[in-house]
């Protein structure tokens, strides 16, 4: 059995200390990182993909377009 584990992705984090352009790039990078991890888990035939900790920054961040 193999598994991939990650934690505390905090998708939706606003990165308020950065410019708007940089903040958007960093926010998108979190989605891309998750997509890459899912692809790696699938490519390696992982039996389990564990996300420990916070997947989203807040409950209102469950929609990428917010």
CHARMM internal coordinates of N, CA and C (Angstrom, degrees):
IC EDIT
DIST 1 N 1 CA 1.4416
DIST 1 CA 1 C 1.5320
ANGL 1 N 1 CA 1 C 108.16
DIST 1 C 2 N 1.3100
ANGL 1 CA 1 C 2 N 115.35
DIHE 1 N 1 CA 1 C 2 N 137.64
DIST 2 N 2 CA 1.4654
ANGL 1 C 2 N 2 CA 119.97
DIHE 1 CA 1 C 2 N 2 CA 175.45
DIST 2 CA 2 C 1.5166
ANGL 2 N 2 CA 2 C 109.05
DIHE 1 C 2 N 2 CA 2 C -127.57
DIST 2 C 3 N 1.3198
ANGL 2 CA 2 C 3 N 114.91
DIHE 2 N 2 CA 2 C 3 N 153.45
DIST 3 N 3 CA 1.4530
ANGL 2 C 3 N 3 CA 118.67
DIHE 2 CA 2 C 3 N 3 CA 178.60
DIST 3 CA 3 C 1.5222
ANGL 3 N 3 CA 3 C 109.77
DIHE 2 C 3 N 3 CA 3 C -146.48
DIST 3 C 4 N 1.3149
ANGL 3 CA 3 C 4 N 114.93
DIHE 3 N 3 CA 3 C 4 N 159.55
DIST 4 N 4 CA 1.4541
ANGL 3 C 4 N 4 CA 122.52
DIHE 3 CA 3 C 4 N 4 CA 174.61
DIST 4 CA 4 C 1.5145
ANGL 4 N 4 CA 4 C 106.45
DIHE 3 C 4 N 4 CA 4 C -118.22
DIST 4 C 5 N 1.3177
ANGL 4 CA 4 C 5 N 116.97
DIHE 4 N 4 CA 4 C 5 N 132.37
DIST 5 N 5 CA 1.4643
ANGL 4 C 5 N 5 CA 121.38
DIHE 4 CA 4 C 5 N 5 CA -179.40
DIST 5 CA 5 C 1.5170
ANGL 5 N 5 CA 5 C 110.03
DIHE 4 C 5 N 5 CA 5 C -125.04
DIST 5 C 6 N 1.3133
ANGL 5 CA 5 C 6 N 115.15
DIHE 5 N 5 CA 5 C 6 N 141.98
DIST 6 N 6 CA 1.4587
ANGL 5 C 6 N 6 CA 122.29
DIHE 5 CA 5 C 6 N 6 CA 175.40
DIST 6 CA 6 C 1.5225
ANGL 6 N 6 CA 6 C 106.87
DIHE 5 C 6 N 6 CA 6 C -146.46
DIST 6 C 7 N 1.3128
ANGL 6 CA 6 C 7 N 116.33
DIHE 6 N 6 CA 6 C 7 N 172.39
DIST 7 N 7 CA 1.4649
ANGL 6 C 7 N 7 CA 118.40
DIHE 6 CA 6 C 7 N 7 CA 178.49
DIST 7 CA 7 C 1.5121
ANGL 7 N 7 CA 7 C 110.88
DIHE 6 C 7 N 7 CA 7 C -157.14
DIST 7 C 8 N 1.3103
ANGL 7 CA 7 C 8 N 113.60
DIHE 7 N 7 CA 7 C 8 N 159.95
DIST 8 N 8 CA 1.4633
ANGL 7 C 8 N 8 CA 122.85
DIHE 7 CA 7 C 8 N 8 CA 170.08
DIST 8 CA 8 C 1.5218
ANGL 8 N 8 CA 8 C 114.10
DIHE 7 C 8 N 8 CA 8 C 49.34
DIST 8 C 9 N 1.3239
ANGL 8 CA 8 C 9 N 116.12
DIHE 8 N 8 CA 8 C 9 N 55.78
DIST 9 N 9 CA 1.4603
ANGL 8 C 9 N 9 CA 120.06
DIHE 8 CA 8 C 9 N 9 CA 178.58
DIST 9 CA 9 C 1.5277
ANGL 9 N 9 CA 9 C 112.43
DIHE 8 C 9 N 9 CA 9 C -75.07
DIST 9 C 10 N 1.3148
ANGL 9 CA 9 C 10 N 117.14
DIHE 9 N 9 CA 9 C 10 N -28.88
DIST 10 N 10 CA 1.4691
ANGL 9 C 10 N 10 CA 122.80
DIHE 9 CA 9 C 10 N 10 CA 177.38
DIST 10 CA 10 C 1.5259
ANGL 10 N 10 CA 10 C 112.20
DIHE 9 C 10 N 10 CA 10 C 49.10
DIST 10 C 11 N 1.3263
ANGL 10 CA 10 C 11 N 115.81
DIHE 10 N 10 CA 10 C 11 N 48.69
DIST 11 N 11 CA 1.4647
ANGL 10 C 11 N 11 CA 120.24
DIHE 10 CA 10 C 11 N 11 CA 177.07
DIST 11 CA 11 C 1.5254
ANGL 11 N 11 CA 11 C 108.22
DIHE 10 C 11 N 11 CA 11 C -60.18
DIST 11 C 12 N 1.3052
ANGL 11 CA 11 C 12 N 115.34
DIHE 11 N 11 CA 11 C 12 N 133.45
DIST 12 N 12 CA 1.4575
ANGL 11 C 12 N 12 CA 121.18
DIHE 11 CA 11 C 12 N 12 CA -178.56
DIST 12 CA 12 C 1.5192
ANGL 12 N 12 CA 12 C 113.29
DIHE 11 C 12 N 12 CA 12 C 100.87
DIST 12 C 13 N 1.3165
ANGL 12 CA 12 C 13 N 117.87
DIHE 12 N 12 CA 12 C 13 N -3.80
DIST 13 N 13 CA 1.4624
ANGL 12 C 13 N 13 CA 120.54
DIHE 12 CA 12 C 13 N 13 CA 177.38
DIST 13 CA 13 C 1.5301
ANGL 13 N 13 CA 13 C 108.26
DIHE 12 C 13 N 13 CA 13 C -58.89
DIST 13 C 14 N 1.3094
ANGL 13 CA 13 C 14 N 117.04
DIHE 13 N 13 CA 13 C 14 N 136.01
DIST 14 N 14 CA 1.4715
ANGL 13 C 14 N 14 CA 121.89
DIHE 13 CA 13 C 14 N 14 CA -171.39
DIST 14 CA 14 C 1.5225
ANGL 14 N 14 CA 14 C 114.85
DIHE 13 C 14 N 14 CA 14 C -87.63
DIST 14 C 15 N 1.3207
ANGL 14 CA 14 C 15 N 120.33
DIHE 14 N 14 CA 14 C 15 N -17.14
DIST 15 N 15 CA 1.4637
ANGL 14 C 15 N 15 CA 123.17
DIHE 14 CA 14 C 15 N 15 CA -179.64
DIST 15 CA 15 C 1.5269
ANGL 15 N 15 CA 15 C 110.91
DIHE 14 C 15 N 15 CA 15 C 51.99
DIST 15 C 16 N 1.3178
ANGL 15 CA 15 C 16 N 116.07
DIHE 15 N 15 CA 15 C 16 N 55.23
DIST 16 N 16 CA 1.4669
ANGL 15 C 16 N 16 CA 122.45
DIHE 15 CA 15 C 16 N 16 CA -174.44
DIST 16 CA 16 C 1.5269
ANGL 16 N 16 CA 16 C 114.57
DIHE 15 C 16 N 16 CA 16 C -63.86
DIST 16 C 17 N 1.3228
ANGL 16 CA 16 C 17 N 117.74
DIHE 16 N 16 CA 16 C 17 N -18.28
DIST 17 N 17 CA 1.4689
ANGL 16 C 17 N 17 CA 120.02
DIHE 16 CA 16 C 17 N 17 CA -179.05
DIST 17 CA 17 C 1.5280
ANGL 17 N 17 CA 17 C 112.80
DIHE 16 C 17 N 17 CA 17 C -84.23
DIST 17 C 18 N 1.3230
ANGL 17 CA 17 C 18 N 116.30
DIHE 17 N 17 CA 17 C 18 N 2.86
DIST 18 N 18 CA 1.4618
ANGL 17 C 18 N 18 CA 121.48
DIHE 17 CA 17 C 18 N 18 CA -178.79
DIST 18 CA 18 C 1.5234
ANGL 18 N 18 CA 18 C 110.05
DIHE 17 C 18 N 18 CA 18 C -116.46
DIST 18 C 19 N 1.3203
ANGL 18 CA 18 C 19 N 116.18
DIHE 18 N 18 CA 18 C 19 N 162.84
DIST 19 N 19 CA 1.4635
ANGL 18 C 19 N 19 CA 119.81
DIHE 18 CA 18 C 19 N 19 CA 176.52
DIST 19 CA 19 C 1.5316
ANGL 19 N 19 CA 19 C 109.23
DIHE 18 C 19 N 19 CA 19 C -62.77
DIST 19 C 20 N 1.3136
ANGL 19 CA 19 C 20 N 116.34
DIHE 19 N 19 CA 19 C 20 N 162.64
DIST 20 N 20 CA 1.4691
ANGL 19 C 20 N 20 CA 120.84
DIHE 19 CA 19 C 20 N 20 CA -178.42
DIST 20 CA 20 C 1.5331
ANGL 20 N 20 CA 20 C 111.04
DIHE 19 C 20 N 20 CA 20 C -59.46
DIST 20 C 21 N 1.3265
ANGL 20 CA 20 C 21 N 116.89
DIHE 20 N 20 CA 20 C 21 N -41.79
DIST 21 N 21 CA 1.4743
ANGL 20 C 21 N 21 CA 119.88
DIHE 20 CA 20 C 21 N 21 CA -179.81
DIST 21 CA 21 C 1.5182
ANGL 21 N 21 CA 21 C 111.79
DIHE 20 C 21 N 21 CA 21 C -63.82
DIST 21 C 22 N 1.3103
ANGL 21 CA 21 C 22 N 117.03
DIHE 21 N 21 CA 21 C 22 N -45.93
DIST 22 N 22 CA 1.4643
ANGL 21 C 22 N 22 CA 121.40
DIHE 21 CA 21 C 22 N 22 CA -179.93
DIST 22 CA 22 C 1.5209
ANGL 22 N 22 CA 22 C 109.57
DIHE 21 C 22 N 22 CA 22 C -65.95
DIST 22 C 23 N 1.3173
ANGL 22 CA 22 C 23 N 117.01
DIHE 22 N 22 CA 22 C 23 N -41.62
DIST 23 N 23 CA 1.4613
ANGL 22 C 23 N 23 CA 121.85
DIHE 22 CA 22 C 23 N 23 CA 178.66
DIST 23 CA 23 C 1.5232
ANGL 23 N 23 CA 23 C 111.02
DIHE 22 C 23 N 23 CA 23 C -57.57
DIST 23 C 24 N 1.3166
ANGL 23 CA 23 C 24 N 117.63
DIHE 23 N 23 CA 23 C 24 N -44.73
DIST 24 N 24 CA 1.4675
ANGL 23 C 24 N 24 CA 121.17
DIHE 23 CA 23 C 24 N 24 CA 179.33
DIST 24 CA 24 C 1.5184
ANGL 24 N 24 CA 24 C 111.66
DIHE 23 C 24 N 24 CA 24 C -64.20
DIST 24 C 25 N 1.3292
ANGL 24 CA 24 C 25 N 117.04
DIHE 24 N 24 CA 24 C 25 N -39.99
DIST 25 N 25 CA 1.4638
ANGL 24 C 25 N 25 CA 120.85
DIHE 24 CA 24 C 25 N 25 CA 178.18
DIST 25 CA 25 C 1.5254
ANGL 25 N 25 CA 25 C 109.96
DIHE 24 C 25 N 25 CA 25 C -63.13
DIST 25 C 26 N 1.3190
ANGL 25 CA 25 C 26 N 117.21
DIHE 25 N 25 CA 25 C 26 N -44.43
DIST 26 N 26 CA 1.4625
ANGL 25 C 26 N 26 CA 120.86
DIHE 25 CA 25 C 26 N 26 CA -179.80
DIST 26 CA 26 C 1.5256
ANGL 26 N 26 CA 26 C 111.81
DIHE 25 C 26 N 26 CA 26 C -66.14
DIST 26 C 27 N 1.3300
ANGL 26 CA 26 C 27 N 116.89
DIHE 26 N 26 CA 26 C 27 N -39.28
DIST 27 N 27 CA 1.4683
ANGL 26 C 27 N 27 CA 120.20
DIHE 26 CA 26 C 27 N 27 CA 177.84
DIST 27 CA 27 C 1.5276
ANGL 27 N 27 CA 27 C 110.45
DIHE 26 C 27 N 27 CA 27 C -62.97
DIST 27 C 28 N 1.3060
ANGL 27 CA 27 C 28 N 116.81
DIHE 27 N 27 CA 27 C 28 N -44.97
DIST 28 N 28 CA 1.4644
ANGL 27 C 28 N 28 CA 120.84
DIHE 27 CA 27 C 28 N 28 CA 179.69
DIST 28 CA 28 C 1.5212
ANGL 28 N 28 CA 28 C 111.09
DIHE 27 C 28 N 28 CA 28 C -65.73
DIST 28 C 29 N 1.3176
ANGL 28 CA 28 C 29 N 116.86
DIHE 28 N 28 CA 28 C 29 N -34.57
DIST 29 N 29 CA 1.4660
ANGL 28 C 29 N 29 CA 120.95
DIHE 28 CA 28 C 29 N 29 CA 179.48
DIST 29 CA 29 C 1.5235
ANGL 29 N 29 CA 29 C 111.28
DIHE 28 C 29 N 29 CA 29 C -61.94
DIST 29 C 30 N 1.3199
ANGL 29 CA 29 C 30 N 117.88
DIHE 29 N 29 CA 29 C 30 N -32.33
DIST 30 N 30 CA 1.4656
ANGL 29 C 30 N 30 CA 120.68
DIHE 29 CA 29 C 30 N 30 CA 177.86
DIST 30 CA 30 C 1.5307
ANGL 30 N 30 CA 30 C 110.69
DIHE 29 C 30 N 30 CA 30 C -66.77
DIST 30 C 31 N 1.3187
ANGL 30 CA 30 C 31 N 117.48
DIHE 30 N 30 CA 30 C 31 N -41.38
DIST 31 N 31 CA 1.4654
ANGL 30 C 31 N 31 CA 120.32
DIHE 30 CA 30 C 31 N 31 CA 175.99
DIST 31 CA 31 C 1.5239
ANGL 31 N 31 CA 31 C 110.52
DIHE 30 C 31 N 31 CA 31 C -63.92
DIST 31 C 32 N 1.3173
ANGL 31 CA 31 C 32 N 116.54
DIHE 31 N 31 CA 31 C 32 N -43.10
DIST 32 N 32 CA 1.4629
ANGL 31 C 32 N 32 CA 121.22
DIHE 31 CA 31 C 32 N 32 CA -179.35
DIST 32 CA 32 C 1.5257
ANGL 32 N 32 CA 32 C 110.78
DIHE 31 C 32 N 32 CA 32 C -64.09
DIST 32 C 33 N 1.3255
ANGL 32 CA 32 C 33 N 117.01
DIHE 32 N 32 CA 32 C 33 N -39.47
DIST 33 N 33 CA 1.4604
ANGL 32 C 33 N 33 CA 120.60
DIHE 32 CA 32 C 33 N 33 CA 178.29
DIST 33 CA 33 C 1.5238
ANGL 33 N 33 CA 33 C 110.85
DIHE 32 C 33 N 33 CA 33 C -61.46
DIST 33 C 34 N 1.3337
ANGL 33 CA 33 C 34 N 116.84
DIHE 33 N 33 CA 33 C 34 N -43.34
DIST 34 N 34 CA 1.4610
ANGL 33 C 34 N 34 CA 120.31
DIHE 33 CA 33 C 34 N 34 CA 178.00
DIST 34 CA 34 C 1.5248
ANGL 34 N 34 CA 34 C 110.30
DIHE 33 C 34 N 34 CA 34 C -63.68
DIST 34 C 35 N 1.3217
ANGL 34 CA 34 C 35 N 116.95
DIHE 34 N 34 CA 34 C 35 N -44.36
DIST 35 N 35 CA 1.4612
ANGL 34 C 35 N 35 CA 120.71
DIHE 34 CA 34 C 35 N 35 CA 178.05
DIST 35 CA 35 C 1.5285
ANGL 35 N 35 CA 35 C 110.72
DIHE 34 C 35 N 35 CA 35 C -58.75
DIST 35 C 36 N 1.3266
ANGL 35 CA 35 C 36 N 116.81
DIHE 35 N 35 CA 35 C 36 N -43.04
DIST 36 N 36 CA 1.4621
ANGL 35 C 36 N 36 CA 120.96
DIHE 35 CA 35 C 36 N 36 CA 178.84
DIST 36 CA 36 C 1.5198
ANGL 36 N 36 CA 36 C 111.37
DIHE 35 C 36 N 36 CA 36 C -63.31
DIST 36 C 37 N 1.3242
ANGL 36 CA 36 C 37 N 117.37
DIHE 36 N 36 CA 36 C 37 N -41.15
DIST 37 N 37 CA 1.4654
ANGL 36 C 37 N 37 CA 120.51
DIHE 36 CA 36 C 37 N 37 CA 179.15
DIST 37 CA 37 C 1.5292
ANGL 37 N 37 CA 37 C 111.48
DIHE 36 C 37 N 37 CA 37 C -64.30
DIST 37 C 38 N 1.3196
ANGL 37 CA 37 C 38 N 116.85
DIHE 37 N 37 CA 37 C 38 N -41.12
DIST 38 N 38 CA 1.4675
ANGL 37 C 38 N 38 CA 120.42
DIHE 37 CA 37 C 38 N 38 CA 177.47
DIST 38 CA 38 C 1.5269
ANGL 38 N 38 CA 38 C 109.83
DIHE 37 C 38 N 38 CA 38 C -62.23
DIST 38 C 39 N 1.3237
ANGL 38 CA 38 C 39 N 116.96
DIHE 38 N 38 CA 38 C 39 N -43.58
DIST 39 N 39 CA 1.4647
ANGL 38 C 39 N 39 CA 120.70
DIHE 38 CA 38 C 39 N 39 CA 178.73
DIST 39 CA 39 C 1.5250
ANGL 39 N 39 CA 39 C 111.73
DIHE 38 C 39 N 39 CA 39 C -62.78
DIST 39 C 40 N 1.3173
ANGL 39 CA 39 C 40 N 116.84
DIHE 39 N 39 CA 39 C 40 N -41.74
DIST 40 N 40 CA 1.4653
ANGL 39 C 40 N 40 CA 120.56
DIHE 39 CA 39 C 40 N 40 CA 178.03
DIST 40 CA 40 C 1.5226
ANGL 40 N 40 CA 40 C 110.39
DIHE 39 C 40 N 40 CA 40 C -63.41
DIST 40 C 41 N 1.3311
ANGL 40 CA 40 C 41 N 116.66
DIHE 40 N 40 CA 40 C 41 N -45.67
DIST 41 N 41 CA 1.4686
ANGL 40 C 41 N 41 CA 120.10
DIHE 40 CA 40 C 41 N 41 CA 179.18
DIST 41 CA 41 C 1.5250
ANGL 41 N 41 CA 41 C 110.54
DIHE 40 C 41 N 41 CA 41 C -59.55
DIST 41 C 42 N 1.3140
ANGL 41 CA 41 C 42 N 117.25
DIHE 41 N 41 CA 41 C 42 N -43.06
DIST 42 N 42 CA 1.4692
ANGL 41 C 42 N 42 CA 120.96
DIHE 41 CA 41 C 42 N 42 CA 179.03
DIST 42 CA 42 C 1.5200
ANGL 42 N 42 CA 42 C 111.36
DIHE 41 C 42 N 42 CA 42 C -66.51
DIST 42 C 43 N 1.3309
ANGL 42 CA 42 C 43 N 116.94
DIHE 42 N 42 CA 42 C 43 N -44.85
DIST 43 N 43 CA 1.4673
ANGL 42 C 43 N 43 CA 121.00
DIHE 42 CA 42 C 43 N 43 CA -179.53
DIST 43 CA 43 C 1.5271
ANGL 43 N 43 CA 43 C 112.09
DIHE 42 C 43 N 43 CA 43 C -61.11
DIST 43 C 44 N 1.3125
ANGL 43 CA 43 C 44 N 116.20
DIHE 43 N 43 CA 43 C 44 N -34.06
DIST 44 N 44 CA 1.4712
ANGL 43 C 44 N 44 CA 120.83
DIHE 43 CA 43 C 44 N 44 CA -178.04
DIST 44 CA 44 C 1.5242
ANGL 44 N 44 CA 44 C 112.89
DIHE 43 C 44 N 44 CA 44 C -91.90
DIST 44 C 45 N 1.3220
ANGL 44 CA 44 C 45 N 116.34
DIHE 44 N 44 CA 44 C 45 N 0.17
DIST 45 N 45 CA 1.4576
ANGL 44 C 45 N 45 CA 120.24
DIHE 44 CA 44 C 45 N 45 CA 178.54
DIST 45 CA 45 C 1.5171
ANGL 45 N 45 CA 45 C 113.40
DIHE 44 C 45 N 45 CA 45 C 66.41
DIST 45 C 46 N 1.3131
ANGL 45 CA 45 C 46 N 116.87
DIHE 45 N 45 CA 45 C 46 N 35.49
DIST 46 N 46 CA 1.4630
ANGL 45 C 46 N 46 CA 120.18
DIHE 45 CA 45 C 46 N 46 CA -179.36
DIST 46 CA 46 C 1.5272
ANGL 46 N 46 CA 46 C 110.63
DIHE 45 C 46 N 46 CA 46 C -62.44
DIST 46 C 47 N 1.3119
ANGL 46 CA 46 C 47 N 114.60
DIHE 46 N 46 CA 46 C 47 N 140.01
DIST 47 N 47 CA 1.4649
ANGL 46 C 47 N 47 CA 121.16
DIHE 46 CA 46 C 47 N 47 CA 178.18
DIST 47 CA 47 C 1.5157
ANGL 47 N 47 CA 47 C 111.66
DIHE 46 C 47 N 47 CA 47 C -82.11
DIST 47 C 48 N 1.3208
ANGL 47 CA 47 C 48 N 116.76
DIHE 47 N 47 CA 47 C 48 N -22.76
DIST 48 N 48 CA 1.4596
ANGL 47 C 48 N 48 CA 121.21
DIHE 47 CA 47 C 48 N 48 CA -175.10
DIST 48 CA 48 C 1.5198
ANGL 48 N 48 CA 48 C 109.12
DIHE 47 C 48 N 48 CA 48 C -144.45
DIST 48 C 49 N 1.3213
ANGL 48 CA 48 C 49 N 116.19
DIHE 48 N 48 CA 48 C 49 N 138.54
DIST 49 N 49 CA 1.4586
ANGL 48 C 49 N 49 CA 122.90
DIHE 48 CA 48 C 49 N 49 CA 174.15
DIST 49 CA 49 C 1.5211
ANGL 49 N 49 CA 49 C 105.60
DIHE 48 C 49 N 49 CA 49 C -121.75
DIST 49 C 50 N 1.3142
ANGL 49 CA 49 C 50 N 116.68
DIHE 49 N 49 CA 49 C 50 N 106.37
DIST 50 N 50 CA 1.4634
ANGL 49 C 50 N 50 CA 123.01
DIHE 49 CA 49 C 50 N 50 CA -174.46
DIST 50 CA 50 C 1.5178
ANGL 50 N 50 CA 50 C 110.06
DIHE 49 C 50 N 50 CA 50 C -100.47
DIST 50 C 51 N 1.3261
ANGL 50 CA 50 C 51 N 115.82
DIHE 50 N 50 CA 50 C 51 N 126.80
DIST 51 N 51 CA 1.4623
ANGL 50 C 51 N 51 CA 121.48
DIHE 50 CA 50 C 51 N 51 CA 172.32
DIST 51 CA 51 C 1.5184
ANGL 51 N 51 CA 51 C 106.55
DIHE 50 C 51 N 51 CA 51 C -116.40
DIST 51 C 52 N 1.3228
ANGL 51 CA 51 C 52 N 115.92
DIHE 51 N 51 CA 51 C 52 N 104.74
DIST 52 N 52 CA 1.4592
ANGL 51 C 52 N 52 CA 121.65
DIHE 51 CA 51 C 52 N 52 CA 178.67
DIST 52 CA 52 C 1.5231
ANGL 52 N 52 CA 52 C 108.36
DIHE 51 C 52 N 52 CA 52 C -95.28
DIST 52 C 53 N 1.2776
ANGL 52 CA 52 C 53 N 117.06
DIHE 52 N 52 CA 52 C 53 N 150.24
DIST 53 N 53 CA 1.4623
ANGL 52 C 53 N 53 CA 119.71
DIHE 52 CA 52 C 53 N 53 CA 178.76
DIST 53 CA 53 C 1.5202
ANGL 53 N 53 CA 53 C 110.57
DIHE 52 C 53 N 53 CA 53 C 81.62
DIST 53 C 54 N 1.3058
ANGL 53 CA 53 C 54 N 115.87
DIHE 53 N 53 CA 53 C 54 N -155.48
DIST 54 N 54 CA 1.4611
ANGL 53 C 54 N 54 CA 122.48
DIHE 53 CA 53 C 54 N 54 CA -171.86
DIST 54 CA 54 C 1.5232
ANGL 54 N 54 CA 54 C 111.52
DIHE 53 C 54 N 54 CA 54 C -88.28
DIST 54 C 55 N 1.3187
ANGL 54 CA 54 C 55 N 116.38
DIHE 54 N 54 CA 54 C 55 N 118.02
DIST 55 N 55 CA 1.4585
ANGL 54 C 55 N 55 CA 120.59
DIHE 54 CA 54 C 55 N 55 CA 173.54
DIST 55 CA 55 C 1.5250
ANGL 55 N 55 CA 55 C 109.68
DIHE 54 C 55 N 55 CA 55 C -77.75
DIST 55 C 56 N 1.3454
ANGL 55 CA 55 C 56 N 116.98
DIHE 55 N 55 CA 55 C 56 N -45.44
DIST 56 N 56 CA 1.4622
ANGL 55 C 56 N 56 CA 122.15
DIHE 55 CA 55 C 56 N 56 CA 179.77
DIST 56 CA 56 C 1.5205
ANGL 56 N 56 CA 56 C 110.37
DIHE 55 C 56 N 56 CA 56 C -109.58
DIST 56 C 57 N 1.3141
ANGL 56 CA 56 C 57 N 116.95
DIHE 56 N 56 CA 56 C 57 N 152.12
DIST 57 N 57 CA 1.4556
ANGL 56 C 57 N 57 CA 122.35
DIHE 56 CA 56 C 57 N 57 CA 176.67
DIST 57 CA 57 C 1.5247
ANGL 57 N 57 CA 57 C 110.47
DIHE 56 C 57 N 57 CA 57 C -66.76
DIST 57 C 58 N 1.3358
ANGL 57 CA 57 C 58 N 116.47
DIHE 57 N 57 CA 57 C 58 N -40.56
DIST 58 N 58 CA 1.4703
ANGL 57 C 58 N 58 CA 121.05
DIHE 57 CA 57 C 58 N 58 CA 176.33
DIST 58 CA 58 C 1.5272
ANGL 58 N 58 CA 58 C 108.64
DIHE 57 C 58 N 58 CA 58 C -152.32
DIST 58 C 59 N 1.3066
ANGL 58 CA 58 C 59 N 116.57
DIHE 58 N 58 CA 58 C 59 N 166.35
DIST 59 N 59 CA 1.4669
ANGL 58 C 59 N 59 CA 120.62
DIHE 58 CA 58 C 59 N 59 CA -177.96
DIST 59 CA 59 C 1.5242
ANGL 59 N 59 CA 59 C 111.22
DIHE 58 C 59 N 59 CA 59 C -61.47
DIST 59 C 60 N 1.3111
ANGL 59 CA 59 C 60 N 119.23
DIHE 59 N 59 CA 59 C 60 N -29.52
DIST 60 N 60 CA 1.4630
ANGL 59 C 60 N 60 CA 121.38
DIHE 59 CA 59 C 60 N 60 CA -179.89
DIST 60 CA 60 C 1.5201
ANGL 60 N 60 CA 60 C 111.97
DIHE 59 C 60 N 60 CA 60 C -75.01
DIST 60 C 61 N 1.3331
ANGL 60 CA 60 C 61 N 118.12
DIHE 60 N 60 CA 60 C 61 N -8.36
DIST 61 N 61 CA 1.4601
ANGL 60 C 61 N 61 CA 121.66
DIHE 60 CA 60 C 61 N 61 CA -178.44
DIST 61 CA 61 C 1.5255
ANGL 61 N 61 CA 61 C 112.92
DIHE 60 C 61 N 61 CA 61 C -92.61
DIST 61 C 62 N 1.3108
ANGL 61 CA 61 C 62 N 118.06
DIHE 61 N 61 CA 61 C 62 N 14.69
DIST 62 N 62 CA 1.4571
ANGL 61 C 62 N 62 CA 120.37
DIHE 61 CA 61 C 62 N 62 CA -178.40
DIST 62 CA 62 C 1.5166
ANGL 62 N 62 CA 62 C 112.27
DIHE 61 C 62 N 62 CA 62 C -77.59
DIST 62 C 63 N 1.3203
ANGL 62 CA 62 C 63 N 118.21
DIHE 62 N 62 CA 62 C 63 N -7.39
DIST 63 N 63 CA 1.4652
ANGL 62 C 63 N 63 CA 122.83
DIHE 62 CA 62 C 63 N 63 CA 176.84
DIST 63 CA 63 C 1.5165
ANGL 63 N 63 CA 63 C 107.93
DIHE 62 C 63 N 63 CA 63 C -112.29
DIST 63 C 64 N 1.3217
ANGL 63 CA 63 C 64 N 117.32
DIHE 63 N 63 CA 63 C 64 N 117.74
DIST 64 N 64 CA 1.4655
ANGL 63 C 64 N 64 CA 123.05
DIHE 63 CA 63 C 64 N 64 CA -176.56
DIST 64 CA 64 C 1.5247
ANGL 64 N 64 CA 64 C 112.06
DIHE 63 C 64 N 64 CA 64 C -55.91
DIST 64 C 65 N 1.3013
ANGL 64 CA 64 C 65 N 118.91
DIHE 64 N 64 CA 64 C 65 N -29.70
DIST 65 N 65 CA 1.4621
ANGL 64 C 65 N 65 CA 122.12
DIHE 64 CA 64 C 65 N 65 CA -174.04
DIST 65 CA 65 C 1.5189
ANGL 65 N 65 CA 65 C 113.49
DIHE 64 C 65 N 65 CA 65 C -86.68
DIST 65 C 66 N 1.3240
ANGL 65 CA 65 C 66 N 119.30
DIHE 65 N 65 CA 65 C 66 N 8.73
DIST 66 N 66 CA 1.4673
ANGL 65 C 66 N 66 CA 120.43
DIHE 65 CA 65 C 66 N 66 CA -179.94
DIST 66 CA 66 C 1.4964
ANGL 66 N 66 CA 66 C 111.24
DIHE 65 C 66 N 66 CA 66 C -88.02
END
COOR INIT
IC SEED 1 N 1 CA 1 C
IC BUILD
